[in-house]
Structure formats: structure tokens, C-alpha cells
Amino acid sequence: MRGKVYLVGAGPGDPELLTLKALRVLQSAEAVLHDDLVSPEILKLIPSTAQVHNVGKRCGKKKILQGEINCLMVALAASGLRVVRLKGGDPLIFGRAGEEIEFLRQNDILFEIVPGITTALGAAAVAHIPLTHRRSSDALVLITAHRASDKSGSDWSKLVASGATLAIYMPGQNYAEIAKRLLAAGVAGETACAVISRATTKHQRTHRTTVLKLHRTPQLVSPTLLVVGDVVRFADAALAVDGFMPDASFSKSSLLPTTLFEAYLAEKPPIVPDEATP
């Protein structure tokens, strides 16, 4: 029997932000290849019978090359297994899903994409930041600082000229350099910004500041997201204490009410390898 690969978005960290489909696919997996950013609570949902492979790449340290991940996915699926490639956030946003899709197609492997909540949406929601606002910003730009690190300020100016909110993924810790690039691109120094660490988890911290003071940002634990734009000012000021918003409060007894999930499963067909074509 031919296997199949599911490229699944695990969301920003909170297991309750998994989609119902992501949960259903994950709990039927026979092999899982997961990134480092997938939370431990979500990894606990993997069946005990499934093969589990940590294929994470963080902070420039690679446990496994992308080409090796591609080959492993194909080998597992070719052996007839239901393979879940589990990625933090959404697989199609800075998740290298494009490269994996190409490789799966080249090797005639069935695959399906299960979208997830990308970090910018989850982080902004828990920090009470509207990424768009009809009086402040009618556009949103997603960018990665790593990709932009070797580009000039003029390239950034094309992104900020419209006054769009910037959601900067993987900003690292060199906030002085990022502030310099933002100012060179035309962002006003008094523009509000927020650094959100480990979004949607119980360890979340949010530091609010301005572009001019961004270089004073404390060393928050990665993964972090930087939001730049006047929309940051709409965050609930009552949540800020000395520039920080407190940890999120979690008191969750279950991921999903059992009866609701069972009712959902009863209406869905079983997961089989021929649900989609490559």
C-alpha cells in the first residue's frame, strides 16, 4: 500500500490552537517528523505506536539537513506509512514546505497540507495586538529577519512604505541592528513595537517599546516574534508591568471535550492514503 505525507501546522504552542483536522491526522499517524518548536504538550498527542523523529533546526544548529528530511519522508511513505511532517505555526509560512512539496511530487508521493495558526496571529492575539486596524494599518507584512539580514535598508523600505504592520519572525537578539534597519527604511523612531517570547505558552513574555528604544530589549527566550507598528499601542495597557506583560494563565484540564471530538470523528471518513493526489 502506498503511504502518504501530511504537512501539518502545529500552531504557535498552545495545544488548544490545533485544528480539529490536525489533531485527527496526528492521532492516526504511523510516523512523525517534528520540528523543535512543536510544544511538548502537542508531542504527547502522538500515538505510542508511531515512529517519532526529531528533525528540528534551531538557531543555526542543524541536527539534520533538509535533504535528509526530504529523503526520510519519502522513504517512510514509500513503505506504506501515514507520515506526519509536524511543523510549528503554519507549514506554508517560513516552514520550508515549498521545498518538501517539490520533493514529494518528484518522487510521486501522495501528500496533503493541514494549515495551522502561524506565530504572528497567535502571538498578537494573546498580547491583545490587532495586526490591522482601520485607523492605523490596513496591511500586514510577514518577514524573517534571518532572510533579510544580508539586505540593505532600501529593500526594507519597500515593505514599510505603505505603513503596514510588520511581523518579523526570528529576530534573534541583535535588536540594535534591527532598529537601525527599520530607521533606515523610513520607520519613525517613536513607532511602537513589541517582542513576544514563547507565544501562547505558559512561559509567554511580551516586552513593549519603541523602535528608538528597541536596542534596550532584554534577552528573551526564543522563539520570539517582533511586531512593529502603531497597532501595538492598542494592546491592553493594564497588562503591562515595567514594560512586560505577564505570563499567560493556563488551567486546562483537557485539549477538547471528549464527546465533541468523538462526535466530530464519527462524521469524518477514516484517514486513508488515497485522500489526495500529489
GIQUI-V50835 format. One record per pair of residues at least 24 apart in sequence whose C-alpha atoms are under 7 Angstrom apart, sorted by the first residue. I is the first residue (numbers start at 1). J is the second residue. Records with the same first field share a line. If there is no record, write none. Layout:
# GIQUI-V50835
I=J, J
This chain:
# GIQUI-V50835
1=80
2=77, 78, 80, 273
3=77, 78, 79, 80, 81, 82, 273
4=77, 81, 82, 83, 109, 110, 111, 273
5=77, 82, 83, 84, 85, 110, 111, 112
6=83, 84, 85, 111, 112, 113, 114
7=84, 85, 86, 91, 112, 113, 114
8=84, 85, 86, 87, 91, 113, 114, 115
9=86, 87, 88, 89, 90, 91, 114, 115, 116
10=38, 86, 87, 88, 89, 90, 116
11=88, 89, 90, 116, 117, 118, 119
12=88, 89, 117, 118, 119, 122, 199, 200
13=38, 39, 199, 200, 201
14=200, 201
15=41, 42, 255
16=255
18=116
19=116
22=114
26=84
29=82, 83, 84
30=81, 82, 83
31=81, 82, 83, 84
32=83, 84, 85, 86
33=84, 85, 86
34=85, 86, 87
35=86, 87, 88
37=88
38=87, 88
70=100, 103
74=104, 109
82=273
89=116, 117, 118, 119
90=115, 116, 117, 118
91=115
105=278
108=278
109=278
110=276, 277, 278
111=276, 277, 278
112=276
120=167
122=199, 200
123=196, 199, 200
126=200
127=235
128=235, 236
129=231, 232, 234, 235
130=231
131=165, 231
132=231
133=231
136=230, 231
137=163, 164, 165
138=164
139=164, 165
140=164, 165, 166
141=165, 166, 167
142=166, 167, 168
143=167, 168, 169
144=168, 169, 170
145=169, 170, 171
146=170
153=181, 184, 185
154=185
156=185
157=185, 186
165=228, 229
166=227, 228, 229
167=225, 226, 227, 228
168=225, 226, 227
169=225, 226
170=223, 224, 225
171=224, 225, 226
173=219
175=214, 215
176=214, 215
179=211, 212, 214, 215
191=229, 230
192=228, 229, 230, 232, 233
193=227, 228, 229, 232
194=226, 227, 228, 232
195=224, 225, 226, 227
196=224, 225, 226
197=221, 222, 223, 224, 225
198=222, 223, 224
200=248
201=248
202=247, 248, 249, 250
203=247, 248
204=247, 248
205=244, 245, 246, 247
206=244, 245
207=243, 244, 245
208=243, 244
